[in-house]
């Protein structure tokens, strides 16, 4: 395989067009820095206006399916955070498997990045929302670079990508993953990573810089993209529905704790593999529900919805994502009448 440096710009633009759709999930507002540069609305608009048939959907990660289940905390997380969600017990979850694409009707095999979003609600409140993706690193190191990626990737001029990559060499790490990492044929077999850094606050008030991942308990099996495509446009949704019908699907929630010198403001930089990890519980998906009438349909998986015991860090992306998510949510809420919900079943004896 040719190196990233030597890859033709044309091939890069194809890959970026597929994986660059992570836009909405890691959006940034530079309005804090300069109102003349970038706003949440501008960032969301850079993803592209939906077609009339797509109104009412999320502006990115638009294709997805809901699930319900539980987070079974084992109690180990209390050493890092006083959040109620880490006390030993089982807490209800409303989640969403999704694809990084602004097209709600995309072919499942067309999206290189897959996502997992969850809402965990302990009985005493203090809910926690998180949105994770399958990539191990974020494409770029700064919010402005992310916006620049959107502009370059969505440009009809293929020459735009060359200067972008030259100015943002960290993108090559993400691109290498996109080109070489194995594909799987199931949402159940994916590892989902929360790439942003947060702070866990323990009972003594001590802060710990952390990231987290969901590690599949199902064994990942590598498949060719062509095999996925052969299964049809909705093969992943169909597979996970049948998979969960046969029995609950599980992931181990693993918290990675940073060392003092690890970067916490740059999600394009992975932390060394030898960092301390703590398995704090199990995410269980016990029922899959189509999104059109499912419980995740109207949830905004804002990553700044955090319980006491978890705070944001110096990573600017969570607050930025929150701002862009709000724009996306308001747009699709205003288009609710256009959303293709399932028609009600006629009553017995009623005329069609």
WOVENNOR-V665672 format. One record per residue. N is the residue number from 1. PSI is psi in radians with two decimals (NA if undefined). OMEGA is omega in whole degrees, -180 to 180 (999 if undefined). NEAR is the number of other ideal C-beta (glycine too) atoms within 10 Angstrom. Layout:
n=N psi=PSI omega=OMEGA near=NEAR
n=N psi=PSI omega=OMEGA near=NEAR
This chain:
n=1 psi=2.33 omega=-179 near=7
n=2 psi=2.68 omega=179 near=9
n=3 psi=2.82 omega=178 near=8
n=4 psi=-0.66 omega=-178 near=15
n=5 psi=-0.58 omega=-175 near=9
n=6 psi=-0.09 omega=-177 near=6
n=7 psi=2.39 omega=179 near=16
n=8 psi=2.53 omega=179 near=11
n=9 psi=-0.61 omega=-180 near=15
n=10 psi=-0.73 omega=180 near=9
n=11 psi=-0.56 omega=179 near=13
n=12 psi=-0.72 omega=-177 near=22
n=13 psi=-0.58 omega=178 near=22
n=14 psi=-0.79 omega=-180 near=10
n=15 psi=-0.75 omega=-180 near=17
n=16 psi=-0.64 omega=180 near=25
n=17 psi=-0.51 omega=179 near=12
n=18 psi=-0.91 omega=-174 near=17
n=19 psi=-0.32 omega=-179 near=22
n=20 psi=-0.16 omega=180 near=24
n=21 psi=-0.02 omega=172 near=27
n=22 psi=0.03 omega=-177 near=25
n=23 psi=-1.05 omega=-174 near=26
n=24 psi=-0.46 omega=-176 near=25
n=25 psi=-0.34 omega=-179 near=25
n=26 psi=0.83 omega=-175 near=25
n=27 psi=2.75 omega=-177 near=28
n=28 psi=2.48 omega=171 near=25
n=29 psi=2.07 omega=176 near=26
n=30 psi=0.18 omega=177 near=21
n=31 psi=-0.47 omega=177 near=17
n=32 psi=-0.62 omega=-175 near=14
n=33 psi=-0.70 omega=-180 near=13
n=34 psi=2.02 omega=-179 near=8
n=35 psi=-0.19 omega=-180 near=10
n=36 psi=-0.11 omega=-173 near=8
n=37 psi=-0.97 omega=-171 near=13
n=38 psi=2.41 omega=177 near=22
n=39 psi=2.85 omega=177 near=16
n=40 psi=-0.71 omega=-179 near=21
n=41 psi=-0.68 omega=179 near=17
n=42 psi=-0.69 omega=180 near=16
n=43 psi=-0.82 omega=179 near=27
n=44 psi=-0.71 omega=179 near=25
n=45 psi=-0.50 omega=-179 near=14
n=46 psi=-0.33 omega=177 near=20
n=47 psi=-0.49 omega=-180 near=21
n=48 psi=2.41 omega=179 near=16
n=49 psi=2.42 omega=179 near=12
n=50 psi=2.66 omega=173 near=20
n=51 psi=2.84 omega=179 near=11
n=52 psi=-0.57 omega=-178 near=8
n=53 psi=-0.25 omega=-176 near=12
n=54 psi=0.08 omega=-179 near=21
n=55 psi=2.58 omega=179 near=18
n=56 psi=-0.07 omega=180 near=20
n=57 psi=2.88 omega=172 near=25
n=58 psi=2.60 omega=-178 near=25
n=59 psi=-0.35 omega=172 near=25
n=60 psi=2.89 omega=-170 near=25
n=61 psi=0.76 omega=-171 near=29
n=62 psi=-0.44 omega=-179 near=25
n=63 psi=2.19 omega=-179 near=26
n=64 psi=3.09 omega=180 near=27
n=65 psi=2.49 omega=-177 near=23
n=66 psi=2.73 omega=168 near=22
n=67 psi=2.73 omega=174 near=27
n=68 psi=2.72 omega=-178 near=18
n=69 psi=-2.45 omega=-175 near=22
n=70 psi=2.72 omega=167 near=18
n=71 psi=2.04 omega=-178 near=25
n=72 psi=1.67 omega=-179 near=17
n=73 psi=2.40 omega=-179 near=23
n=74 psi=-0.05 omega=178 near=17
n=75 psi=-0.27 omega=-178 near=12
n=76 psi=-0.45 omega=-178 near=15
n=77 psi=-0.31 omega=-179 near=24
n=78 psi=-0.30 omega=176 near=18
n=79 psi=-0.34 omega=-178 near=15
n=80 psi=-0.54 omega=-174 near=24
n=81 psi=2.49 omega=176 near=25
n=82 psi=0.05 omega=-180 near=18
n=83 psi=2.38 omega=-177 near=22
n=84 psi=-0.46 omega=-177 near=21
n=85 psi=-0.30 omega=-180 near=22
n=86 psi=-0.14 omega=174 near=30
n=87 psi=2.45 omega=-176 near=15
n=88 psi=2.24 omega=-179 near=12
n=89 psi=3.11 omega=-179 near=16
n=90 psi=2.24 omega=-174 near=14
n=91 psi=2.39 omega=-175 near=19
n=92 psi=2.54 omega=-179 near=14
n=93 psi=2.37 omega=165 near=20
n=94 psi=2.09 omega=-174 near=22
n=95 psi=3.11 omega=-178 near=25
n=96 psi=2.14 omega=168 near=24
n=97 psi=2.45 omega=-175 near=26
n=98 psi=2.95 omega=179 near=29
n=99 psi=2.49 omega=180 near=27
n=100 psi=1.44 omega=179 near=26
n=101 psi=2.53 omega=174 near=25
n=102 psi=-0.01 omega=-176 near=23
n=103 psi=1.92 omega=-179 near=19
n=104 psi=-0.17 omega=180 near=21
n=105 psi=0.37 omega=-178 near=13
n=106 psi=2.68 omega=171 near=18
n=107 psi=2.34 omega=-177 near=16
n=108 psi=-0.58 omega=-178 near=22
n=109 psi=-0.12 omega=-177 near=22
n=110 psi=-0.25 omega=-175 near=17
n=111 psi=2.02 omega=-180 near=22
n=112 psi=-0.59 omega=-178 near=22
n=113 psi=2.27 omega=175 near=22
n=114 psi=2.74 omega=-175 near=23
n=115 psi=2.80 omega=175 near=25
n=116 psi=2.13 omega=177 near=26
n=117 psi=2.47 omega=-178 near=25
n=118 psi=2.60 omega=170 near=25
n=119 psi=2.08 omega=179 near=21
n=120 psi=2.27 omega=-176 near=24
n=121 psi=1.67 omega=173 near=17
n=122 psi=2.74 omega=-175 near=20
n=123 psi=-0.45 omega=-179 near=9
n=124 psi=0.25 omega=-178 near=9
n=125 psi=-2.56 omega=179 near=9
n=126 psi=0.89 omega=-177 near=17
n=127 psi=2.76 omega=-178 near=16
n=128 psi=2.25 omega=177 near=22
n=129 psi=2.50 omega=-179 near=21
n=130 psi=2.50 omega=176 near=24
n=131 psi=2.15 omega=-175 near=23
n=132 psi=2.79 omega=177 near=25
n=133 psi=2.94 omega=-176 near=23
n=134 psi=-0.35 omega=178 near=20
n=135 psi=2.49 omega=-180 near=24
n=136 psi=-0.26 omega=178 near=14
n=137 psi=2.74 omega=176 near=19
n=138 psi=2.65 omega=-174 near=25
n=139 psi=-0.59 omega=-174 near=27
n=140 psi=2.92 omega=-173 near=24
n=141 psi=-0.26 omega=-179 near=19
n=142 psi=2.68 omega=178 near=17
n=143 psi=-0.71 omega=179 near=20
n=144 psi=-0.68 omega=178 near=15
n=145 psi=-0.58 omega=178 near=18
n=146 psi=-0.79 omega=177 near=27
n=147 psi=-0.73 omega=178 near=21
n=148 psi=-0.62 omega=177 near=18
n=149 psi=-0.75 omega=179 near=24
n=150 psi=-0.79 omega=-179 near=22
n=151 psi=-0.78 omega=-179 near=11
n=152 psi=-0.77 omega=-176 near=24
n=153 psi=-0.58 omega=-177 near=22
n=154 psi=0.02 omega=178 near=17
n=155 psi=2.57 omega=175 near=13
n=156 psi=-0.08 omega=-180 near=6
n=157 psi=1.87 omega=-177 near=8
n=158 psi=-0.27 omega=-180 near=15
n=159 psi=-0.19 omega=-178 near=10
n=160 psi=-0.50 omega=-175 near=18
n=161 psi=-0.61 omega=-179 near=22
n=162 psi=-0.96 omega=178 near=14
n=163 psi=-0.62 omega=179 near=12
n=164 psi=-0.83 omega=-178 near=20
n=165 psi=-0.66 omega=178 near=21
n=166 psi=-0.66 omega=-179 near=10
n=167 psi=-0.32 omega=-176 near=12
n=168 psi=1.23 omega=-174 near=21
n=169 psi=-0.34 omega=178 near=13
n=170 psi=-0.35 omega=179 near=18
n=171 psi=-0.44 omega=-178 near=26
n=172 psi=-0.55 omega=178 near=16
n=173 psi=-0.76 omega=177 near=18
n=174 psi=-0.73 omega=-180 near=24
n=175 psi=-0.69 omega=179 near=18
n=176 psi=-0.73 omega=176 near=14
n=177 psi=-0.82 omega=-177 near=17
n=178 psi=-0.58 omega=-176 near=17
n=179 psi=-0.46 omega=-170 near=16
n=180 psi=-0.38 omega=-177 near=8
n=181 psi=2.51 omega=180 near=13
n=182 psi=2.61 omega=173 near=10
n=183 psi=2.70 omega=170 near=19
n=184 psi=2.89 omega=-179 near=22
n=185 psi=0.29 omega=-177 near=20
n=186 psi=2.44 omega=171 near=21
n=187 psi=-0.52 omega=-176 near=29
n=188 psi=-0.37 omega=-175 near=21
n=189 psi=0.06 omega=-175 near=21
n=190 psi=2.56 omega=167 near=23
n=191 psi=2.26 omega=-179 near=17
n=192 psi=2.29 omega=-173 near=25
n=193 psi=2.29 omega=169 near=23
n=194 psi=1.78 omega=-170 near=22
n=195 psi=-0.31 omega=-179 near=23
n=196 psi=2.66 omega=179 near=25
n=197 psi=2.41 omega=175 near=23
n=198 psi=3.05 omega=176 near=24
n=199 psi=2.21 omega=171 near=21
n=200 psi=2.34 omega=180 near=24
n=201 psi=2.08 omega=-177 near=17
n=202 psi=-3.12 omega=-174 near=17
n=203 psi=-0.44 omega=180 near=11
n=204 psi=-0.09 omega=-178 near=6
n=205 psi=0.03 omega=179 near=7
n=206 psi=2.37 omega=-180 near=10
n=207 psi=2.47 omega=178 near=14
n=208 psi=2.15 omega=176 near=17
n=209 psi=2.24 omega=-173 near=20
n=210 psi=2.80 omega=162 near=24
n=211 psi=2.88 omega=179 near=24
n=212 psi=2.79 omega=179 near=21
n=213 psi=2.74 omega=171 near=18
n=214 psi=2.02 omega=-177 near=21
n=215 psi=2.12 omega=-176 near=17
n=216 psi=2.42 omega=172 near=19
n=217 psi=-0.33 omega=171 near=15
n=218 psi=2.55 omega=-180 near=15
n=219 psi=2.11 omega=178 near=8
n=220 psi=2.37 omega=178 near=15
n=221 psi=2.09 omega=-179 near=11
n=222 psi=2.36 omega=177 near=11
n=223 psi=2.77 omega=177 near=16
n=224 psi=2.51 omega=176 near=12
n=225 psi=-0.60 omega=179 near=12
n=226 psi=-0.58 omega=178 near=9
n=227 psi=-0.70 omega=177 near=13
n=228 psi=-0.79 omega=-179 near=20
n=229 psi=-0.62 omega=-179 near=14
n=230 psi=-0.34 omega=-180 near=10
n=231 psi=-0.13 omega=179 near=15
n=232 psi=2.95 omega=-174 near=13
n=233 psi=-0.44 omega=-176 near=15
n=234 psi=0.55 omega=-172 near=15
n=235 psi=-0.65 omega=-178 near=18
n=236 psi=-0.73 omega=177 near=27
n=237 psi=-0.74 omega=-180 near=21
n=238 psi=-0.70 omega=-179 near=15
n=239 psi=-0.80 omega=-177 near=20
n=240 psi=-0.54 omega=177 near=20
n=241 psi=-0.83 omega=179 near=17
n=242 psi=-0.67 omega=-179 near=11
n=243 psi=-0.83 omega=-178 near=18
n=244 psi=-0.56 omega=175 near=21
n=245 psi=-0.55 omega=179 near=9
n=246 psi=-0.26 omega=-180 near=8
n=247 psi=2.64 omega=-178 near=8
n=248 psi=2.58 omega=178 near=14
n=249 psi=2.46 omega=-172 near=22
n=250 psi=2.61 omega=171 near=18
n=251 psi=2.54 omega=173 near=24
n=252 psi=2.21 omega=175 near=16
n=253 psi=2.06 omega=-178 near=26
n=254 psi=2.18 omega=178 near=17
n=255 psi=2.27 omega=175 near=24
n=256 psi=2.24 omega=-177 near=21
n=257 psi=2.23 omega=-177 near=17
n=258 psi=2.64 omega=165 near=19
n=259 psi=2.90 omega=-174 near=11
n=260 psi=-0.53 omega=-177 near=5
n=261 psi=0.15 omega=179 near=5
n=262 psi=2.47 omega=180 near=17
n=263 psi=2.26 omega=180 near=16
n=264 psi=-0.17 omega=-179 near=18
n=265 psi=0.07 omega=-173 near=14
n=266 psi=1.71 omega=-178 near=20
n=267 psi=-0.06 omega=176 near=25
n=268 psi=-0.17 omega=-178 near=20
n=269 psi=1.98 omega=177 near=15
n=270 psi=2.67 omega=173 near=18
n=271 psi=2.66 omega=-180 near=17
n=272 psi=2.59 omega=-175 near=9
n=273 psi=-0.28 omega=-177 near=7
n=274 psi=0.16 omega=179 near=7
n=275 psi=2.64 omega=180 near=14
n=276 psi=2.36 omega=176 near=12
n=277 psi=2.60 omega=178 near=15
n=278 psi=2.14 omega=175 near=19
n=279 psi=2.01 omega=-170 near=13
n=280 psi=-0.07 omega=179 near=24
n=281 psi=-2.97 omega=-175 near=25
n=282 psi=2.25 omega=171 near=20
n=283 psi=2.24 omega=-178 near=24
n=284 psi=2.15 omega=173 near=19
n=285 psi=2.03 omega=-174 near=23
n=286 psi=-0.22 omega=177 near=14
n=287 psi=2.35 omega=176 near=14
n=288 psi=2.36 omega=-175 near=24
n=289 psi=2.29 omega=177 near=18
n=290 psi=2.49 omega=-174 near=13
n=291 psi=-0.54 omega=-173 near=22
n=292 psi=-0.65 omega=178 near=13
n=293 psi=0.39 omega=-175 near=11
n=294 psi=2.91 omega=-176 near=20
n=295 psi=-0.30 omega=180 near=16
n=296 psi=-0.14 omega=-172 near=21
n=297 psi=-0.78 omega=-173 near=20
n=298 psi=0.31 omega=176 near=11
n=299 psi=2.28 omega=173 near=18
n=300 psi=1.91 omega=-176 near=17
n=301 psi=1.09 omega=-179 near=25
n=302 psi=2.08 omega=-175 near=21
n=303 psi=-0.05 omega=176 near=24
n=304 psi=0.09 omega=171 near=16
n=305 psi=1.73 omega=-170 near=16
n=306 psi=2.54 omega=176 near=19
n=307 psi=2.89 omega=171 near=21
n=308 psi=2.27 omega=-176 near=12
n=309 psi=-0.14 omega=174 near=21
n=310 psi=2.26 omega=177 near=22
n=311 psi=2.88 omega=173 near=15
n=312 psi=2.88 omega=179 near=17
n=313 psi=-2.69 omega=175 near=18
n=314 psi=0.01 omega=174 near=11
n=315 psi=2.10 omega=-177 near=20
n=316 psi=-0.23 omega=-172 near=20
n=317 psi=-0.70 omega=-180 near=24
n=318 psi=-0.83 omega=178 near=22
n=319 psi=-0.62 omega=178 near=16
n=320 psi=-0.75 omega=176 near=25
n=321 psi=-0.71 omega=180 near=24
n=322 psi=-0.77 omega=-179 near=19
n=323 psi=-0.77 omega=-180 near=20
n=324 psi=-0.66 omega=177 near=26
n=325 psi=-0.68 omega=-180 near=25
n=326 psi=-0.72 omega=177 near=16
n=327 psi=-0.84 omega=180 near=20
n=328 psi=-0.75 omega=-179 near=23
n=329 psi=-0.79 omega=-179 near=17
n=330 psi=-0.66 omega=179 near=13
n=331 psi=-0.83 omega=-177 near=19
n=332 psi=-0.50 omega=176 near=22
n=333 psi=-0.67 omega=178 near=12
n=334 psi=-0.35 omega=-179 near=11
n=335 psi=0.32 omega=-173 near=15
n=336 psi=-0.61 omega=-179 near=11
n=337 psi=-0.36 omega=-179 near=8
n=338 psi=-0.22 omega=-176 near=14
n=339 psi=2.30 omega=-174 near=17
n=340 psi=1.28 omega=177 near=12
n=341 psi=2.80 omega=-180 near=12
n=342 psi=2.33 omega=179 near=9
n=343 psi=2.51 omega=179 near=7
n=344 psi=2.56 omega=179 near=7
n=345 psi=2.23 omega=-179 near=7
n=346 psi=2.52 omega=177 near=9
n=347 psi=2.70 omega=-179 near=6
n=348 psi=2.28 omega=178 near=5
n=349 psi=-0.13 omega=-178 near=5
n=350 psi=2.61 omega=177 near=7
n=351 psi=2.47 omega=180 near=4
n=352 psi=NA omega=999 near=3
